[in-house]
Amino acid sequence: MAVEEGITHVVATPHAGAGFTFRPDAVQELRTELQARLGDRLTLLTGCDFHLNFENLQDIRTGPERFTINQKNYLLVEFADFSIPPTIDHELHNLQLAGLHPIITHPERNPLIRAQPERLYKWLRQGCYAQITANSLLGKFGDRAKAASELWLDENAVHFIASDAHNTTSRPLRLKEAYSLIASRKGEAVARALFTENPRAAVEGEALPFVPLLPDDLGQAPGATPKRRKRFWFF
């Protein structure tokens, strides 16, 4: 399915949390086995969806590369749907002090973040990034997730679009349709940045080429048409 969509690289990111035992060595063994079967048709990389629980935060101090995308310095961070502890700001800052770049995954599907979007904006201004799910933009996770995705996309609060695929039926890998939607809504350059250039930079452990200013940073009210920050460019 990925090859048919024109995708060249896939980052497999199993959950790492209290309900999901994350075994980096086993993950790498499986990656090696699958890569041998794929050949040069698709490049398979690894990471995880990192849950911000006490055990994980202790464990990552002694080997962050076990959890990061392609064992570099970008980390997918997932928040619980039922509670966001008040210490989260501090923990995100600690991850940054350790040289990591937290990427907040699918905030548009989290009802707590949707109800308090100012928290997401605070994390982004703190230096975190946001990744939304392609199927959210396509309405597959409901109207609220779709509306939040569109709003944050228009307000420059999105840095990555991911498939978050789980299977080929109910949670398939669908990026081409979402790419076309964003290209028509925001332009081809923005679509290329969110689907190709920023993901490539994260995989390589480099600075993101596309980090536009949020509306408040531009002296605008949320929802206003954002201006583009002139010093950013696309590779």
ZADO-1210 file (C-alpha; in nm, 4 decimals, padded with zeros to 6 digits):
<atoms>
<atom x="00.0000" y="00.0000" z="00.0000" code="MET" pos="1"/>
<atom x="00.2847" y="00.2404" z="00.0837" code="ALA" pos="2"/>
<atom x="00.4641" y="00.1684" z="-00.2437" code="VAL" pos="3"/>
<atom x="00.1412" y="00.2226" z="-00.4385" code="GLU" pos="4"/>
<atom x="00.0990" y="00.5597" z="-00.2619" code="GLU" pos="5"/>
<atom x="00.4441" y="00.6659" z="-00.3799" code="GLY" pos="6"/>
<atom x="00.5968" y="00.6508" z="-00.0305" code="ILE" pos="7"/>
<atom x="00.9700" y="00.5800" z="-00.0085" code="THR" pos="8"/>
<atom x="01.0265" y="00.5646" z="00.3706" code="HIS" pos="9"/>
<atom x="00.8113" y="00.4319" z="00.6547" code="VAL" pos="10"/>
<atom x="00.8876" y="00.4856" z="01.0232" code="VAL" pos="11"/>
<atom x="00.7317" y="00.2077" z="01.2297" code="ALA" pos="12"/>
<atom x="00.6378" y="00.3499" z="01.5702" code="THR" pos="13"/>
<atom x="00.4831" y="00.0958" z="01.8082" code="PRO" pos="14"/>
<atom x="00.3439" y="00.2306" z="02.1322" code="HIS" pos="15"/>
<atom x="00.5684" y="00.2530" z="02.4371" code="ALA" pos="16"/>
<atom x="00.3557" y="00.2843" z="02.7486" code="GLY" pos="17"/>
<atom x="00.2079" y="00.1129" z="03.0496" code="ALA" pos="18"/>
<atom x="-00.0233" y="-00.0999" z="02.8365" code="GLY" pos="19"/>
<atom x="00.2303" y="-00.1711" z="02.5638" code="PHE" pos="20"/>
<atom x="00.5664" y="-00.3314" z="02.6350" code="THR" pos="21"/>
<atom x="00.8243" y="-00.1714" z="02.4074" code="PHE" pos="22"/>
<atom x="01.1225" y="-00.3940" z="02.3298" code="ARG" pos="23"/>
<atom x="01.3707" y="-00.2025" z="02.1128" code="PRO" pos="24"/>
<atom x="01.5893" y="-00.5051" z="02.0395" code="ASP" pos="25"/>
<atom x="01.2925" y="-00.7096" z="01.9198" code="ALA" pos="26"/>
<atom x="01.1719" y="-00.4149" z="01.7111" code="VAL" pos="27"/>
<atom x="01.5110" y="-00.3888" z="01.5388" code="GLN" pos="28"/>
<atom x="01.5172" y="-00.7624" z="01.4688" code="GLU" pos="29"/>
<atom x="01.1756" y="-00.7413" z="01.3052" code="LEU" pos="30"/>
<atom x="01.2790" y="-00.4344" z="01.1075" code="ARG" pos="31"/>
<atom x="01.5837" y="-00.6159" z="00.9713" code="THR" pos="32"/>
<atom x="01.3706" y="-00.9158" z="00.8741" code="GLU" pos="33"/>
<atom x="01.1077" y="-00.7021" z="00.7013" code="LEU" pos="34"/>
<atom x="01.3659" y="-00.4847" z="00.5250" code="GLN" pos="35"/>
<atom x="01.5229" y="-00.7967" z="00.3753" code="ALA" pos="36"/>
<atom x="01.1835" y="-00.8939" z="00.2345" code="ARG" pos="37"/>
<atom x="01.1146" y="-00.5429" z="00.1035" code="LEU" pos="38"/>
<atom x="01.4492" y="-00.4993" z="-00.0686" code="GLY" pos="39"/>
<atom x="01.4903" y="-00.1531" z="-00.2166" code="ASP" pos="40"/>
<atom x="01.1175" y="-00.0967" z="-00.2756" code="ARG" pos="41"/>
<atom x="01.0727" y="00.0746" z="00.0602" code="LEU" pos="42"/>
<atom x="01.3017" y="00.1870" z="00.3426" code="THR" pos="43"/>
<atom x="01.1780" y="00.0833" z="00.6864" code="LEU" pos="44"/>
<atom x="01.2906" y="00.2829" z="00.9923" code="LEU" pos="45"/>
<atom x="01.1873" y="00.2636" z="01.3574" code="THR" pos="46"/>
<atom x="01.0871" y="00.4749" z="01.6546" code="GLY" pos="47"/>
<atom x="00.7975" y="00.4621" z="01.8991" code="CYS" pos="48"/>
<atom x="00.4930" y="00.6507" z="02.0204" code="ASP" pos="49"/>
<atom x="00.6310" y="00.7550" z="02.3594" code="PHE" pos="50"/>
<atom x="00.3819" y="00.7789" z="02.6459" code="HIS" pos="51"/>
<atom x="00.4761" y="01.0374" z="02.9077" code="LEU" pos="52"/>
<atom x="00.4514" y="00.8121" z="03.2105" code="ASN" pos="53"/>
<atom x="00.6908" y="00.7909" z="03.5043" code="PHE" pos="54"/>
<atom x="00.8602" y="00.4683" z="03.3939" code="GLU" pos="55"/>
<atom x="00.9290" y="00.5910" z="03.0430" code="ASN" pos="56"/>
<atom x="01.0623" y="00.9247" z="03.1622" code="LEU" pos="57"/>
<atom x="01.3054" y="00.7440" z="03.3900" code="GLN" pos="58"/>
<atom x="01.4051" y="00.4952" z="03.1214" code="ASP" pos="59"/>
<atom x="01.4721" y="00.7481" z="02.8468" code="ILE" pos="60"/>
<atom x="01.7424" y="00.9169" z="03.0543" code="ARG" pos="61"/>
<atom x="01.9754" y="00.6210" z="03.0052" code="THR" pos="62"/>
<atom x="01.9331" y="00.5682" z="02.6324" code="GLY" pos="63"/>
<atom x="01.7035" y="00.8033" z="02.4414" code="PRO" pos="64"/>
<atom x="01.8063" y="00.6621" z="02.1037" code="GLU" pos="65"/>
<atom x="01.6069" y="00.3468" z="02.1825" code="ARG" pos="66"/>
<atom x="01.2873" y="00.5524" z="02.1535" code="PHE" pos="67"/>
<atom x="01.3604" y="00.8199" z="01.8940" code="THR" pos="68"/>
<atom x="01.2843" y="00.8308" z="01.5206" code="ILE" pos="69"/>
<atom x="01.5608" y="00.6490" z="01.3346" code="ASN" pos="70"/>
<atom x="01.7598" y="00.6586" z="01.6602" code="GLN" pos="71"/>
<atom x="01.8328" y="01.0304" z="01.6133" code="LYS" pos="72"/>
<atom x="01.6896" y="01.3160" z="01.8221" code="ASN" pos="73"/>
<atom x="01.3182" y="01.3498" z="01.7365" code="TYR" pos="74"/>
<atom x="01.0716" y="01.1807" z="01.9711" code="LEU" pos="75"/>
<atom x="00.7019" y="01.1137" z="01.9099" code="LEU" pos="76"/>
<atom x="00.5125" y="01.1989" z="02.2297" code="VAL" pos="77"/>
<atom x="00.1594" y="01.0807" z="02.3005" code="GLU" pos="78"/>
<atom x="-00.0745" y="01.2257" z="02.5639" code="PHE" pos="79"/>
<atom x="-00.3453" y="01.0309" z="02.7429" code="ALA" pos="80"/>
<atom x="-00.7068" y="01.1094" z="02.6522" code="ASP" pos="81"/>
<atom x="-00.8210" y="01.1208" z="03.0144" code="PHE" pos="82"/>
<atom x="-00.5583" y="01.3340" z="03.1904" code="SER" pos="83"/>
<atom x="-00.2727" y="01.5751" z="03.1192" code="ILE" pos="84"/>
<atom x="-00.0714" y="01.6172" z="03.4413" code="PRO" pos="85"/>
<atom x="00.0356" y="01.9707" z="03.5401" code="PRO" pos="86"/>
<atom x="00.4009" y="01.8581" z="03.5298" code="THR" pos="87"/>
<atom x="00.3884" y="01.7961" z="03.1533" code="ILE" pos="88"/>
<atom x="00.5408" y="02.1344" z="03.0658" code="ASP" pos="89"/>
<atom x="00.8362" y="02.0570" z="03.2910" code="HIS" pos="90"/>
<atom x="00.8804" y="01.7054" z="03.1519" code="GLU" pos="91"/>
<atom x="00.8748" y="01.8290" z="02.7931" code="LEU" pos="92"/>
<atom x="01.1371" y="02.0865" z="02.8874" code="HIS" pos="93"/>
<atom x="01.3531" y="01.8137" z="03.0428" code="ASN" pos="94"/>
<atom x="01.3350" y="01.6144" z="02.7191" code="LEU" pos="95"/>
<atom x="01.4532" y="01.9220" z="02.5323" code="GLN" pos="96"/>
<atom x="01.7365" y="01.9771" z="02.7774" code="LEU" pos="97"/>
<atom x="01.8444" y="01.6209" z="02.6951" code="ALA" pos="98"/>
<atom x="01.8769" y="01.7238" z="02.3305" code="GLY" pos="99"/>
<atom x="01.5472" y="01.5797" z="02.2099" code="LEU" pos="100"/>
<atom x="01.2806" y="01.7410" z="01.9913" code="HIS" pos="101"/>
<atom x="00.9336" y="01.6296" z="02.1094" code="PRO" pos="102"/>
<atom x="00.6700" y="01.5825" z="01.8392" code="ILE" pos="103"/>
<atom x="00.3180" y="01.5804" z="01.9840" code="ILE" pos="104"/>
<atom x="00.1226" y="01.3117" z="01.8025" code="THR" pos="105"/>
<atom x="-00.2393" y="01.3443" z="01.6862" code="HIS" pos="106"/>
<atom x="-00.3406" y="01.6301" z="01.9224" code="PRO" pos="107"/>
<atom x="-00.6535" y="01.6787" z="01.7087" code="GLU" pos="108"/>
<atom x="-00.7815" y="01.3414" z="01.8324" code="ARG" pos="109"/>
<atom x="-00.7236" y="01.4247" z="02.1989" code="ASN" pos="110"/>
<atom x="-01.0386" y="01.5807" z="02.3507" code="PRO" pos="111"/>
<atom x="-00.8416" y="01.7459" z="02.6325" code="LEU" pos="112"/>
<atom x="-00.6091" y="01.9252" z="02.3906" code="ILE" pos="113"/>
<atom x="-00.8983" y="02.0217" z="02.1637" code="ARG" pos="114"/>
<atom x="-01.0729" y="02.1752" z="02.4670" code="ALA" pos="115"/>
<atom x="-00.7570" y="02.3651" z="02.5689" code="GLN" pos="116"/>
<atom x="-00.5735" y="02.4473" z="02.2458" code="PRO" pos="117"/>
<atom x="-00.3721" y="02.7146" z="02.4261" code="GLU" pos="118"/>
<atom x="-00.1760" y="02.4309" z="02.5887" code="ARG" pos="119"/>
<atom x="-00.0739" y="02.2989" z="02.2494" code="LEU" pos="120"/>
<atom x="00.0319" y="02.6462" z="02.1395" code="TYR" pos="121"/>
<atom x="00.2364" y="02.6860" z="02.4579" code="LYS" pos="122"/>
<atom x="00.4213" y="02.3605" z="02.3861" code="TRP" pos="123"/>
<atom x="00.4879" y="02.4692" z="02.0289" code="LEU" pos="124"/>
<atom x="00.6278" y="02.8019" z="02.1458" code="ARG" pos="125"/>
<atom x="00.8380" y="02.6043" z="02.3926" code="GLN" pos="126"/>
<atom x="01.0009" y="02.4332" z="02.0942" code="GLY" pos="127"/>
<atom x="00.7877" y="02.1223" z="02.0450" code="CYS" pos="128"/>
<atom x="00.6282" y="02.0253" z="01.7142" code="TYR" pos="129"/>
<atom x="00.2852" y="01.8914" z="01.6192" code="ALA" pos="130"/>
<atom x="00.1936" y="01.5978" z="01.3981" code="GLN" pos="131"/>
<atom x="-00.1623" y="01.5383" z="01.2847" code="ILE" pos="132"/>
<atom x="-00.3085" y="01.2295" z="01.1220" code="THR" pos="133"/>
<atom x="-00.3935" y="01.2321" z="00.7530" code="ALA" pos="134"/>
<atom x="-00.7220" y="01.0531" z="00.8160" code="ASN" pos="135"/>
<atom x="-00.8233" y="01.3255" z="01.0616" code="SER" pos="136"/>
<atom x="-00.8070" y="01.5785" z="00.7796" code="LEU" pos="137"/>
<atom x="-01.0110" y="01.3405" z="00.5662" code="LEU" pos="138"/>
<atom x="-01.2835" y="01.3206" z="00.8305" code="GLY" pos="139"/>
<atom x="-01.2218" y="00.9587" z="00.9286" code="LYS" pos="140"/>
<atom x="-01.1919" y="01.0411" z="01.3001" code="PHE" pos="141"/>
<atom x="-01.5029" y="01.2575" z="01.3182" code="GLY" pos="142"/>
<atom x="-01.5999" y="01.6183" z="01.2651" code="ASP" pos="143"/>
<atom x="-01.4220" y="01.7534" z="01.5732" code="ARG" pos="144"/>
<atom x="-01.0861" y="01.6039" z="01.4811" code="ALA" pos="145"/>
<atom x="-01.1292" y="01.7281" z="01.1245" code="LYS" pos="146"/>
<atom x="-01.2184" y="02.0810" z="01.2368" code="ALA" pos="147"/>
<atom x="-00.9237" y="02.0985" z="01.4771" code="ALA" pos="148"/>
<atom x="-00.6866" y="01.9721" z="01.2068" code="SER" pos="149"/>
<atom x="-00.8058" y="02.2348" z="00.9602" code="GLU" pos="150"/>
<atom x="-00.7880" y="02.5158" z="01.2157" code="LEU" pos="151"/>
<atom x="-00.4375" y="02.4297" z="01.3334" code="TRP" pos="152"/>
<atom x="-00.3216" y="02.3819" z="00.9761" code="LEU" pos="153"/>
<atom x="-00.4478" y="02.7306" z="00.8899" code="ASP" pos="154"/>
<atom x="-00.2843" y="02.8739" z="01.2037" code="GLU" pos="155"/>
<atom x="00.0599" y="02.7277" z="01.1233" code="ASN" pos="156"/>
<atom x="00.0453" y="02.4879" z="01.4185" code="ALA" pos="157"/>
<atom x="00.1225" y="02.1709" z="01.2179" code="VAL" pos="158"/>
<atom x="00.4690" y="02.0456" z="01.1266" code="HIS" pos="159"/>
<atom x="00.4060" y="01.6864" z="01.0138" code="PHE" pos="160"/>
<atom x="00.1264" y="01.4847" z="00.8536" code="ILE" pos="161"/>
<atom x="00.1449" y="01.1143" z="00.9366" code="ALA" pos="162"/>
<atom x="-00.0504" y="00.8086" z="00.8286" code="SER" pos="163"/>
<atom x="-00.0717" y="00.6575" z="01.1793" code="ASP" pos="164"/>
<atom x="-00.1651" y="00.3416" z="00.9934" code="ALA" pos="165"/>
<atom x="-00.2511" y="00.0341" z="01.1983" code="HIS" pos="166"/>
<atom x="-00.3783" y="-00.1994" z="00.9264" code="ASN" pos="167"/>
<atom x="-00.5015" y="-00.2023" z="00.5677" code="THR" pos="168"/>
<atom x="-00.8735" y="-00.1883" z="00.6481" code="THR" pos="169"/>
<atom x="-01.0030" y="00.0351" z="00.9285" code="SER" pos="170"/>
<atom x="-00.6754" y="00.2291" z="00.9772" code="ARG" pos="171"/>
<atom x="-00.5059" y="00.2220" z="00.6360" code="PRO" pos="172"/>
<atom x="-00.2077" y="00.4158" z="00.5121" code="LEU" pos="173"/>
<atom x="-00.3636" y="00.7058" z="00.3198" code="ARG" pos="174"/>
<atom x="-00.1349" y="00.9982" z="00.2486" code="LEU" pos="175"/>
<atom x="-00.1842" y="01.0792" z="-00.1208" code="LYS" pos="176"/>
<atom x="-00.5413" y="01.2030" z="-00.0727" code="GLU" pos="177"/>
<atom x="-00.4404" y="01.4153" z="00.2290" code="ALA" pos="178"/>
<atom x="-00.1453" y="01.5583" z="00.0340" code="TYR" pos="179"/>
<atom x="-00.3789" y="01.6732" z="-00.2425" code="SER" pos="180"/>
<atom x="-00.6142" y="01.8279" z="00.0115" code="LEU" pos="181"/>
<atom x="-00.3381" y="02.0313" z="00.1784" code="ILE" pos="182"/>
<atom x="-00.1853" y="02.1316" z="-00.1539" code="ALA" pos="183"/>
<atom x="-00.5199" y="02.2758" z="-00.2604" code="SER" pos="184"/>
<atom x="-00.5775" y="02.4432" z="00.0779" code="ARG" pos="185"/>
<atom x="-00.2286" y="02.5732" z="00.1613" code="LYS" pos="186"/>
<atom x="-00.0262" y="02.5346" z="-00.1562" code="GLY" pos="187"/>
<atom x="00.2138" y="02.2772" z="-00.2966" code="GLU" pos="188"/>
<atom x="00.5142" y="02.4113" z="-00.1020" code="ALA" pos="189"/>
<atom x="00.3428" y="02.3639" z="00.2357" code="VAL" pos="190"/>
<atom x="00.2213" y="02.0161" z="00.1418" code="ALA" pos="191"/>
<atom x="00.5739" y="01.9192" z="00.0361" code="ARG" pos="192"/>
<atom x="00.7139" y="02.0531" z="00.3640" code="ALA" pos="193"/>
<atom x="00.4665" y="01.8635" z="00.5848" code="LEU" pos="194"/>
<atom x="00.4832" y="01.5332" z="00.3965" code="PHE" pos="195"/>
<atom x="00.8419" y="01.5253" z="00.2710" code="THR" pos="196"/>
<atom x="01.0882" y="01.7896" z="00.3859" code="GLU" pos="197"/>
<atom x="01.0138" y="01.8024" z="00.7595" code="ASN" pos="198"/>
<atom x="00.9839" y="01.4217" z="00.7878" code="PRO" pos="199"/>
<atom x="01.3151" y="01.3816" z="00.6046" code="ARG" pos="200"/>
<atom x="01.4819" y="01.6258" z="00.8446" code="ALA" pos="201"/>
<atom x="01.3444" y="01.4376" z="01.1465" code="ALA" pos="202"/>
<atom x="01.4674" y="01.1052" z="01.0082" code="VAL" pos="203"/>
<atom x="01.8130" y="01.2538" z="00.9559" code="GLU" pos="204"/>
<atom x="01.8193" y="01.4354" z="01.2913" code="GLY" pos="205"/>
<atom x="01.8442" y="01.7786" z="01.1295" code="GLU" pos="206"/>
<atom x="01.6655" y="02.1086" z="01.1960" code="ALA" pos="207"/>
<atom x="01.3212" y="02.1320" z="01.0369" code="LEU" pos="208"/>
<atom x="01.3215" y="02.3522" z="00.7247" code="PRO" pos="209"/>
<atom x="00.9568" y="02.4548" z="00.7773" code="PHE" pos="210"/>
<atom x="00.8580" y="02.6040" z="01.1149" code="VAL" pos="211"/>
<atom x="00.6174" y="02.8932" z="01.0434" code="PRO" pos="212"/>
<atom x="00.5184" y="03.1446" z="01.3091" code="LEU" pos="213"/>
<atom x="00.1978" y="03.0989" z="01.5028" code="LEU" pos="214"/>
<atom x="-00.0682" y="03.3736" z="01.4706" code="PRO" pos="215"/>
<atom x="00.0066" y="03.5341" z="01.8076" code="ASP" pos="216"/>
<atom x="00.3757" y="03.5474" z="01.7173" code="ASP" pos="217"/>
<atom x="00.2765" y="03.7535" z="01.4174" code="LEU" pos="218"/>
<atom x="00.0676" y="03.9921" z="01.6236" code="GLY" pos="219"/>
<atom x="-00.2529" y="03.8410" z="01.4882" code="GLN" pos="220"/>
<atom x="-00.5590" y="03.6971" z="01.6535" code="ALA" pos="221"/>
<atom x="-00.6054" y="03.3182" z="01.6259" code="PRO" pos="222"/>
<atom x="-00.7960" y="03.2381" z="01.3087" code="GLY" pos="223"/>
<atom x="-00.6539" y="03.5309" z="01.1117" code="ALA" pos="224"/>
<atom x="-00.4792" y="03.4662" z="00.7823" code="THR" pos="225"/>
<atom x="-00.1150" y="03.3994" z="00.8790" code="PRO" pos="226"/>
<atom x="00.1773" y="03.5721" z="00.7187" code="LYS" pos="227"/>
<atom x="00.4778" y="03.3701" z="00.6150" code="ARG" pos="228"/>
<atom x="00.8008" y="03.4190" z="00.8021" code="ARG" pos="229"/>
<atom x="01.0446" y="03.5353" z="00.5370" code="LYS" pos="230"/>
<atom x="01.3550" y="03.3639" z="00.6650" code="ARG" pos="231"/>
<atom x="01.2130" y="03.0141" z="00.6175" code="PHE" pos="232"/>
<atom x="01.2559" y="02.8364" z="00.2880" code="TRP" pos="233"/>
<atom x="01.1933" y="02.4957" z="00.1337" code="PHE" pos="234"/>
<atom x="01.4556" y="02.2485" z="00.0203" code="PHE" pos="235"/>
</atoms>
